[in-house]
């Protein structure tokens, strides 16, 4: 398995859904960063099930413990190990399906690739549970990015085909404090109703998350193969259930003329900026100083209680499956802090590569 990301600021994640614990190991974090453990916990709490209509009943406290790399409240420059214990597991839910592949899951591919030795309980290594480690590492990354004035936030722009209306960034940040983190209150109500109906029908819904990073300096990115958008896409595709990533206008740019898609340059207050931001803050794989805008497509949660067709590997025959256990009717709200975390980890790595974040914080 490939369990690490980054070149200078590297994050390695470990653990399984129903194993003893999950966590993250950070290498390359500068010494002297004041660690706010309360902030790490706050970010982890955002990822936890909210006991709302969209969330799984599984309830983990997700308390992060720092095992190394921090002394007297500051980073030492040594690897930072963060662990989170698994406590609310019900592995028996998966005993009867270890030979029956769940549609939409990695059960089949993992079984073949690892010869049946993979931990199948709750999806094991392929579960969304491992993203708690992503979020813990992302919290440390955000502390570093705060030093250079970079802010990151994400919000729901679509669930079940219901789209939020476009709004300016200030309005979005002020209006996403709701169960779905959707800035359009009318659309949010429609989304909540759709999720509730999907749960009643033993089904699930997917959606789209938009991530925004402001305060980025010009010049982050290492073309041609370590370009900023390419590495961000790689990080975001590591989030389970992500099936698409686009920047700026994304696929809509293919439907425009050059005169419509190009962002004209201008000078405001002594800074070169663009009048529009169709490029999403990246040109030639390099940040251009404008807000970085990325959208992530999240598929419907594959664990649904409806009867589905599959195969039984042990008997090598056709089979039907009704998935039991505790699952989200819509994973989008819980994926928002994970998207922010992977953006933060990637941007932190590029800022350290560029020397914009110093190796010792003073």
Protein Blocks (a to p, Z undefined) as FASTA:
>chain_A
ZZbecjklccddeddfklmbdcdddehiaehiacdfklmmmmmmmmpcehiakbcfbdce
kiacdfbhpaghiaehiacddddddfbbcfklmmmmmmbccehiaklmmmmmnnopacfe
ghijmpmklmmmmmmmmmmmmmmmmmnopacddddfbeehiacddddfklmmmmmccfko
pablklmmmmmmmmmmmmmnopacddddddddehiaehiacdfklcfklmmmmmmmmpgh
iabdcehjlmmlmmpcfklmpccdddeehiacdfblflnopahhiaehiacddddddddd
fbdcbdcddddfklopadddddedjddfblklmmmmmmmmmmmmmmmmmmmmnomacfbd
ZZ
